[in-house]
Amino acid sequence: MNKYKVIYYLSIVVFIINLLAMIGSLFGWFTIVEGKYLFWNNIVLLLVFRWVEKKIKFKELVKEKSYERIFSRFSSRY
């Protein structure tokens, strides 16, 4: 598993925990921090999701192109 997928899955877990903490603080079950700060944390996590998804897609695209180059060399030889 590459590091980008690990970051992606960890950020999903943090996003869910942050969302539950935001709902709990809005209902008054507990007060860790104010809900407005948790909202900004969610915005940052969404930016992390986008960044990691772009990195994963770029790596897959580079892999596909390298495979195409390798196989095109073999097909041109035979």
N, C-alpha and C positions, 0 to 999 in steps of 0.2 A: 504494500500500500504506500503510495507516495505521500509526501508531506502535505501537499495541497488538499488531498482528500481527508487527511486527518484534521487539518485546520477547518475544513468545511463541516465535517461531522461534529467537531467540538463546538463550532459556532452555532450549529443547529440546536445542540443541547443547551447552550447558554441562552439562546434566543427563547427557547421554550420556558426555561427557568425564569428568565427576565419577564416574560409575558405573564406567567403565573404570579410573580411577585408584584407586578403592576396591578393585576386584577385584585389580588389580596389587599394591597394598600388602598385601592379605591373603595373596597368594601369595608375597610377598617379592621380587617382581621389581624393585621400586624403592620408595624411602621418601621421598615428597614430604612428606606429613604423615601423622599416624596416621589409621586408618580411622574412628575414632569422630568425628573432626571432619568428615570427608567425609560421614558419615551425616547430620549436622546440616545440612550444606549442601544435601543432597538434600531434607530436610524443608522448608527455606526455599524451594527451587525449586518444590516441589509447591504451596506456598502462592501463589507467584507465578503458576503455571499457573492456579490457581483464580481469582485476582483478574483476570487478563487475560481469561480466558474469560467471566467475568461482564461485564466492560466491553464485550467484543465483542458478546455477546448483547444487552446493553442498547442499544448503538448500532444494532444491526439492528432491534430492536423499535421504537425511536424513529423510524427511517427508514420502517418499514412503516406506523406510525400516521400519519406526515406524508403519505405517499402516499395512504393511505385518506382523509384529510381533503381532500386536493387533488382526488381523483377523486370524492368525494361531492359536492363543490361543483359540479363539472362536470355530474354526473348530475342534480342537483337543478335546474339551470338549464334543461336540455333535456328 
